Amino acid sequence: MPKIKTNRAAAKRFKKTGSGKFVYNKSHASHILTKKSRKRKRSLRQSQIIDKSDMRELRLLLPNG
């Protein structure tokens, strides 16, 4: 039997927490920052927990955690 493969693109973007949830960093924080407000840039720094509706798909992409 072949091994179950991890989706490498997803593995670089999501990290599993101790409780089994997935954490990711927000996009649009790397360039063209002059037109973005201070508040918006500050909120882009915070990491987010994946929504419950996306958990099933992410578990399929990252079977080994």
C-alpha positions as a printed Julia matrix, in Angstrom:
65×3 Matrix{Float64}:
   0.0    0.0    0.0
   1.23   3.51  -0.75
   1.78   6.0    2.03
  -0.72   8.8    2.71
   0.83  12.02   1.44
   0.64  15.4    3.14
  -0.29  18.37   0.98
   2.93  20.41   1.19
   1.28  23.74   0.32
  -1.13  23.34   3.25
   1.66  22.14   5.57
   3.54  25.41   5.02
   0.47  27.52   5.83
  -1.22  25.75   8.75
   0.04  24.48  12.09
  -1.78  22.14  14.45
  -2.28  23.33  18.03
  -2.14  21.13  21.12
  -5.93  20.89  21.23
  -6.12  19.75  17.59
  -7.19  23.05  16.02
  -5.35  24.63  13.09
  -3.69  28.05  13.22
  -2.72  30.22  10.25
  -1.32  33.69   9.59
  -3.33  36.26   7.66
  -2.41  37.3    4.14
  -1.75  40.78   2.63
   0.77  41.83   5.3
   4.0   41.73   3.29
   3.95  44.63   0.8
   1.97  47.7   -0.37
   1.61  48.68   3.28
   1.48  52.46   2.82
  -2.19  52.52   1.81
  -3.28  50.2    4.62
  -4.32  51.75   7.91
  -2.34  51.25  11.1
  -5.26  49.34  12.61
  -5.5   47.01   9.6
  -1.76  46.26   9.6
  -1.87  45.58  13.34
  -4.75  43.09  12.93
  -2.89  41.3   10.12
  -0.15  40.35  12.62
  -2.52  38.2   14.69
  -2.76  34.52  13.85
  -6.22  33.03  13.35
  -7.82  29.68  14.19
  -9.38  27.88  11.24
 -13.19  27.92  11.03
 -15.11  24.8   12.02
 -16.59  24.46   8.52
 -13.08  24.14   6.98
 -11.74  21.59   9.48
 -12.78  18.47   7.53
 -11.03  19.6    4.35
  -7.89  20.56   6.23
  -7.74  17.19   8.01
  -7.72  15.52   4.57
  -4.89  17.79   3.39
  -2.84  17.22   6.55
  -3.46  13.6    7.59
  -0.26  13.41   9.68
  -0.79  16.68  11.52
